[in-house]
Amino acid sequence: MTERKSLALVQIESMWEKDKVITDDKLIDFNRSIPDLHGRYHEIYNTECINRRKLEKEKNKLYMALKRYYGGISTREELTALGRAPWAYNKPLKSEMHEYIDSDTSWCELEDKLAMSEIKLKYLESILQTINRSSFIVKTQLDLIKFRDGEY
């Protein structure tokens, strides 16, 4: 399986800013490009879904690694992977463990990546819905042109 590179939200927004433009003189060209647009944005959506899944797996692994770290039972290999020295403080109570993990820098960074992925997925879903409705948009635009030109 080939590696897919996730695009930044700014890149997706920039692409859509150009692709969403429908001018009266290019309605036929735009209508013909709908399947290509759908394919392009669906590929980006699929890539982001794959990326999201990887981030969720990474989050689960990091949770267990941090739980072991704050519990003081990490192996040297685990400490090296985390890039940390052994936990030098008292082991937190079971009820406090979430607080330690939730405030951990690595955890917060991963949570931010997941939140950004969620934003991109929602944005891409919105784009795909618009593309799916674009043939109706083109028809409505043609009807408005006919009305404006007195053909109705």
Secondary structure, DSSP 8 states (H G I E B T S, - for coil): --------HHHHHHHHHHHT---GGGHHHHHHHHHHHHHHHHHHHHHHHHHHHHHHHHHHHHHHHHHHHHTT---HHHHHHHT-----S----GGGHHHHHHT-HHHHHHHHHHHHHHHHHHHHHHHHHHHHHHHHHHHHHHHHHHHHTT--
